[in-house]
Amino acid sequence: MKTIQISLLATALILSYACNSGQKEKNEDSGSPQTKIENLVEESRVNISIDGELFTSYMYADTFEKPFLFPIIAANGTCVTRGYPIDPREGESVDHPHHTGYWFNYGNVNGIDFWGNSKMIPASKKDRYGIIKIKKVNKTENLPGKAILEVTQEWVNPDGSIPLEETITYVFSAGPDFRIIDRISTLSTELPEVSFADTKEGAFAIRVARFLKFPSERPQKFVDNYGNITDVPALNNEGVNGNYISSEGDEGKDVWGKRAKWMNLYGAKGSDTISLVIMDHPANLNYPTYWHARTYGLFAANPFGVKDFTKGEKELNFILKSGETQTFRHRLFIKSGEMAVPLEIEKYWKDFSESYR
């Protein structure tokens, strides 16, 4: 796969327009939205559109440390992903440059950090960090009411060896006031074994737009596994009003490190409230998952990091052996208009839990 340079600038301009065009008028048409998927090979991205307007793009250029979905746009036209570092927007924070769109990776895979890698890591430290590269776009398919993308990715160590292969099926669907992304991912290895030592740094994650953050009371510092410090300054809180609620009834910052089958991050944007819900599947490893859900805009489900979340009371240290596979199933449900209430979320979670075995 060739490295893309000039086309990435053009891509950023296109995505910036899609995210900053303002809220759309509510669609009163009762018909099902039309979904379209298109692989733009020369731009190293796959576009998914709803009724002719961009919903999200699978971004896979070699200039990135991992493929990811970006931006993600709600049914009313509101962008729910942070712009930085792909397409920075005025007023948003510029911490954690490895938080890009919606992605999956992990901070300790046979001792290599796939989570924290970014353009900001100096060359002298790159031997600690892995990258994820696309191997093949296996399929793009438009079906009635949904679009399907299947890809194969390789997790690559600093020495070029490949500890993991990952096959992902994305299923994109929509309604008048909601969007859905189902992600079904299967990991395999040709090594005797691959370890996922417990760490909070993971795993199925989205970095959200500014309005979905919590109001910032004071500056914060976050330290990764290697002692790298990221400063998160206190910013202007105008329009910042995010909050979490879990399937177990936990709310606010208290959801961090707790277990739940789904988590709702919601906030008001203009006259609408946007709900961003990540759903865990009963067949997933360590269900119900732990939540690495931060107040500054990181929203992640982490089934691996048991030790960090239980303050050392329990450990998992998952190991994937040669000849074995591990499949993860997650749903991202985005509703605009009125906040998604628990009864409504349960309906979509039940549908999700019964759709993939």
C-alpha positions in Angstrom: 0.0 0.0 0.0 1.6 3.3 -1.1 2.0 6.2 1.2 -0.5 9.0 0.7 0.7 12.5 1.1 -1.0 15.3 -0.9 -4.4 13.4 -1.0 -4.6 13.4 2.9 -4.8 17.2 2.8 -7.6 17.0 0.4 -9.3 14.4 2.5 -9.0 16.6 5.6 -10.7 19.4 3.7 -13.6 17.2 2.6 -14.1 15.8 6.1 -13.9 19.3 7.7 -16.7 20.4 5.5 -18.8 17.3 6.4 -18.3 17.9 10.1 -18.8 21.7 10.2 -21.7 22.1 7.9 -24.1 22.5 10.9 -27.1 20.6 12.2 -29.5 19.4 9.5 -33.2 19.8 9.5 -35.0 16.8 11.0 -35.9 14.2 8.4 -39.7 13.7 8.5 -39.6 11.0 5.7 -40.6 7.7 7.2 -38.7 5.8 4.5 -35.5 3.9 5.4 -32.3 5.9 4.8 -30.2 4.7 1.9 -26.7 3.5 2.8 -23.8 3.5 0.3 -20.2 2.3 0.7 -17.3 3.2 -1.7 -13.6 2.3 -1.5 -11.6 5.4 -2.6 -8.3 3.5 -3.2 -6.3 6.6 -4.3 -7.3 8.4 -1.1 -6.8 5.3 1.2 -10.2 5.5 2.7 -13.6 3.8 2.4 -16.6 6.2 2.6 -19.9 5.2 4.1 -22.7 7.6 3.2 -26.4 7.8 4.3 -28.8 9.4 1.9 -25.9 10.9 0.0 -24.2 12.5 3.0 -21.0 11.3 4.7 -21.6 9.1 7.8 -18.0 8.0 8.4 -14.8 6.9 6.6 -12.5 4.0 7.3 -9.1 5.6 7.1 -6.2 3.3 6.2 -3.3 5.4 4.8 0.2 4.2 5.6 0.9 7.6 7.2 -1.3 6.6 10.2 -0.2 4.3 13.1 -3.5 2.4 12.8 -6.7 2.4 10.7 -9.7 4.0 12.2 -13.2 5.4 11.5 -13.2 9.2 11.2 -15.2 11.4 11.3 -18.5 9.9 12.7 -21.5 12.1 12.0 -24.9 11.7 13.7 -28.2 11.7 11.8 -28.7 15.4 12.5 -25.3 16.3 11.0 -23.4 16.7 14.3 -19.9 15.3 14.4 -19.3 13.2 17.5 -15.6 12.6 17.0 -12.8 15.0 18.0 -11.1 16.5 15.0 -7.5 16.6 16.3 -5.0 15.3 15.2 -6.6 14.5 11.7 -8.7 17.7 11.2 -8.2 20.1 14.2 -11.1 22.4 15.1 -11.0 25.6 17.0 -11.4 25.3 20.8 -10.9 21.6 21.1 -8.1 20.0 23.2 -4.9 18.7 21.6 -3.9 16.1 24.1 -3.3 12.4 23.5 -2.5 12.5 19.7 -2.9 8.7 19.5 -6.7 9.1 20.1 -7.9 9.2 16.5 -11.6 8.7 15.7 -13.0 5.2 16.6 -10.5 2.4 16.8 -9.2 -0.8 18.5 -5.7 -1.5 19.8 -4.0 -2.3 23.1 -1.1 -1.0 25.2 0.7 -4.3 26.0 0.9 -7.0 23.4 3.9 -9.2 24.1 5.4 -6.1 25.8 4.8 -3.8 22.8 2.5 -0.7 23.1 0.1 -0.5 20.2 -2.1 2.0 22.0 0.1 5.0 22.6 1.9 5.3 19.3 1.6 8.6 17.4 3.6 11.1 15.4 4.6 12.7 18.7 6.7 9.7 19.9 10.4 10.4 19.2 12.4 8.1 17.0 14.5 7.1 20.0 11.5 5.5 21.6 9.8 4.0 18.6 11.2 0.5 19.4 8.6 0.3 22.2 5.6 0.9 19.9 3.7 -1.2 17.3 1.6 -0.2 14.3 -1.4 -1.7 12.6 -1.5 -1.8 8.8 -4.2 -2.8 6.4 -3.5 -6.1 4.6 -6.5 -6.1 2.3 -10.0 -4.7 1.8 -11.8 -8.0 1.4 -15.3 -6.8 0.7 -17.5 -3.7 0.3 -21.2 -4.5 -0.1 -24.4 -2.5 -0.3 -27.5 -4.3 0.9 -31.0 -3.1 1.6 -30.8 -1.0 4.8 -27.1 -1.6 5.5 -23.6 -1.5 4.1 -20.8 -4.0 4.9 -17.1 -3.5 5.0 -14.7 -6.4 5.6 -11.0 -5.8 6.0 -7.9 -7.7 7.2 -5.3 -5.9 9.3 -1.8 -6.8 10.6 -0.4 -5.8 13.9 3.2 -5.1 13.3 6.1 -5.0 15.8 8.9 -2.5 15.6 11.1 -5.2 14.1 8.6 -5.9 11.3 7.3 -9.2 12.8 3.5 -9.8 12.9 2.1 -11.0 16.3 -1.5 -10.7 15.3 -3.8 -10.8 12.2 -7.2 -9.2 12.6 -10.2 -9.7 10.4 -12.9 -7.1 10.9 -16.5 -6.9 9.6 -18.2 -3.5 9.9 -22.0 -3.3 9.5 -23.3 0.2 9.0 -27.1 0.9 9.3 -29.3 3.9 10.0 -32.7 5.3 10.9 -34.2 8.8 10.7 -32.7 9.8 14.1 -29.9 7.2 14.6 -26.8 5.6 13.2 -25.3 2.2 14.0 -21.8 0.7 13.5 -21.4 -2.9 14.4 -17.8 -4.1 14.6 -17.0 -7.8 14.6 -13.3 -8.4 15.0 -11.4 -11.8 15.1 -7.8 -12.0 16.2 -5.4 -14.9 15.3 -1.7 -15.5 15.6 1.0 -17.8 14.1 3.2 -17.3 17.2 3.2 -19.9 19.9 1.3 -17.4 22.0 0.5 -13.7 22.3 0.0 -12.1 25.7 -2.3 -9.2 26.5 -0.9 -8.2 29.9 -3.3 -6.2 32.1 -3.3 -2.4 31.4 -5.9 0.3 31.3 -4.5 1.5 28.0 -7.1 0.1 25.6 -9.1 -1.0 23.8 -12.3 -0.4 21.8 -12.3 3.3 21.9 -13.6 6.6 20.5 -12.3 10.1 21.2 -15.3 12.4 21.3 -16.2 15.9 20.2 -15.8 18.8 22.7 -19.4 19.1 23.7 -19.4 15.4 24.9 -16.6 16.1 27.4 -17.2 16.9 31.0 -16.7 20.5 32.2 -13.1 20.9 33.1 -12.6 22.0 36.7 -8.8 22.0 36.7 -5.8 20.9 34.6 -5.0 17.1 34.7 -1.9 15.0 34.0 -2.1 11.4 32.6 0.9 9.0 32.6 1.2 6.0 30.3 3.1 2.7 30.8 6.4 4.3 30.0 6.1 7.3 32.2 5.2 9.7 29.3 3.1 12.6 30.7 0.2 14.1 28.9 -1.1 17.5 30.2 -4.9 18.1 29.8 -5.4 21.8 30.5 -8.6 23.3 31.9 -10.4 24.9 29.0 -13.4 27.1 28.4 -16.4 25.1 29.4 -19.0 26.9 27.2 -21.1 24.2 25.4 -19.3 21.4 27.3 -21.8 19.2 29.0 -21.1 15.5 28.6 -22.2 12.8 31.1 -22.1 9.0 31.4 -24.7 6.6 32.5 -24.2 2.8 32.5 -26.5 -0.2 32.2 -25.9 -0.8 35.9 -27.0 2.7 36.9 -23.5 4.2 37.5 -23.2 7.8 36.4 -20.6 10.6 35.7 -16.9 10.0 36.5 -17.8 7.1 38.7 -18.3 4.8 35.7 -14.5 4.5 35.2 -13.2 1.0 36.0 -16.7 -0.3 36.5 -18.3 -3.2 34.6 -21.4 -2.8 32.4 -23.0 -4.3 29.3 -23.4 -0.8 27.7 -22.4 2.7 28.4 -24.2 5.9 27.2 -22.2 9.2 26.8 -24.6 12.0 26.1 -24.6 15.8 25.8 -26.6 18.7 24.3 -25.5 20.3 21.1 -27.7 23.1 20.0 -31.4 22.1 20.4 -30.6 18.4 20.3 -29.2 15.9 22.7 -26.8 13.4 21.3 -26.4 9.9 22.8 -23.3 7.9 22.0 -23.7 4.3 23.3 -21.1 1.5 23.2 -22.5 -1.9 23.6 -20.7 -5.1 24.8 -21.8 -8.5 23.6 -22.5 -11.5 25.9 -20.1 -13.7 23.9 -17.2 -11.3 24.3 -14.2 -12.0 26.5 -14.7 -11.0 30.1 -18.3 -9.8 29.6 -19.5 -7.5 30.9 -16.5 -5.3 30.0 -14.7 -2.8 32.2 -14.9 0.8 31.0 -11.9 3.1 30.5 -14.3 6.0 30.2 -12.6 9.3 31.0 -14.2 12.8 31.6 -11.8 14.5 29.1 -13.2 12.8 26.0 -11.8 9.3 25.8 -14.6 6.7 25.8 -13.4 3.0 25.7 -14.4 -0.5 26.5 -11.5 -2.5 27.9 -12.0 -6.3 28.5 -8.3 -6.8 29.2 -7.2 -4.4 31.9 -8.6 -6.1 35.0 -5.7 -5.4 37.3 -5.7 -1.7 36.8 -9.5 -1.4 37.2 -9.6 -3.5 40.4 -6.5 -1.9 41.9 -4.7 -5.2 41.9 -7.4 -7.3 43.5 -7.9 -9.4 40.3 -5.9 -10.1 37.1 -6.6 -11.5 33.6 -3.4 -11.4 31.6 -5.2 -12.9 28.6 -3.1 -15.2 26.3 -4.0 -16.0 22.7 -2.3 -19.2 21.4 -1.5 -20.4 17.9 -4.4 -22.1 16.3 -6.9 -20.2 18.5 -9.0 -17.2 17.6 -10.7 -14.5 19.7 -13.7 -12.7 18.4 -15.0 -9.4 19.8 -18.4 -7.9 18.9 -19.3 -4.2 19.7 -22.0 -1.9 18.6 -21.8 1.9 18.5 -25.3 3.4 18.6 -25.6 7.2 17.9 -29.0 8.9 18.5 -29.8 12.6 17.9 -32.8 14.6 19.0 -33.8 13.3 22.4 -31.5 11.4 24.7 -31.6 7.7 24.4 -33.2 6.3 27.6 -32.2 3.0 29.2 -35.3 1.2 28.0 -34.6 2.2 24.4 -30.9 1.2 24.7 -31.9 -2.2 26.1 -34.0 -2.8 23.0 -31.0 -2.1 20.7 -28.6 -4.0 22.9 -30.9 -7.1 22.8 -31.1 -6.9 19.1 -27.3 -6.7 18.9 -26.8 -9.6 21.4 -29.1 -11.8 19.3 -27.7 -10.8 15.9 -24.1 -12.1 16.3 -23.3 -15.4 18.0 
